[in-house]
Amino acid sequence: MKYIKMTALALGLSATVAFAGETTLEGKLQCQKCTLKKAKKCGPALVYKGKDGKEAIAFLTGDGAKSVKHGRICKPNSSVDVKVTGKLDGDKLTVAKLTENKDK
């Protein structure tokens, strides 16, 4: 019974995320300044494939963006494979959840 409740709760939370206008993207987390040369200050950015199949960049904001230590991405040509869930507004992605893809 305990597992049924947990499964129902997980499904309910997944549906809430989907209905809240959030999206899930997979790609490489890189430094805005050091690797991408798109900003004056260091910060995380997600490089992913857009709807048209071309490379797109989303600048990460919010507390969830701090879950990967910046030292891991703040070197030229370095990146971390991630899956990010959040609200995409233009080129800004407010992070609700960020997980590392360890299998890549």
Secondary structure, DSSP 4 states (H G I P E B T S, - for coil): -HHHHHHHHHHHHHHHHHHTT-EEEEEEEEETTTTT---SS--EEEEEE-TTSSEEEEEEESGGGGSS-GGGT-STT--EEEEEEEEEETTEEEEEEEEE-TT-
